[in-house]
Amino acid sequence: MTITTTTHLNFRGTARQALEFYASVFGGEVTLATYGDFGMPAGVPGADKIVFGKLVSPDGIRLLAYDIPGHDDADAAATAGTTRRENGATLTDRTFFQSLQADSLDELTRYWTALAEGAEIIEPLAASVWSPGFGMLTDRFGVTWVLDVQA
């Protein structure tokens, strides 16, 4: 038996844009279904929002995304909370971070560079005690990513 876990991200009206962005970062196929596709009348506000979105990349990255009904706020801070590094510690009110580990610094740097576009850098990508590359950022959609090279 094989079990797969997939991160399910909730957005306030930006799920489509987020999945398209993540596809540009990681490659892969995006599948989208709107509330309208599932029967919501076309004229109702939010009928064009995403009720089911999925990205599956060739490298095994899988993300699901969803627009929270009744919320249409592109401000990532509305759902992201805050995260910062202070005196070597991560201080946050977030309930989770998305971890991305690569086999090499070159591979990790490609992902870092793409995710960093429009992001808030929490910890710049650099060598650390446990890894030749570690960094943390909150992307433009409010998802906090922890990236490192596997030891």
Buried (B, 14 or more C-beta within 10 A) or exposed (E): EEEEEEEEBEBBBBBBBBBBBBBEBBEBEBEBEBBBEEEBEEEEEBBBBBBBBBBBBEEEBBBBBBBBEEBBEEEBEEBBBEBEBEEEEBEBEBEEBBEBBBEEBEBBBBBBEBBBEEBBEBBEBEEEEEBBBBBBBBBBBBBBBBBBBEE
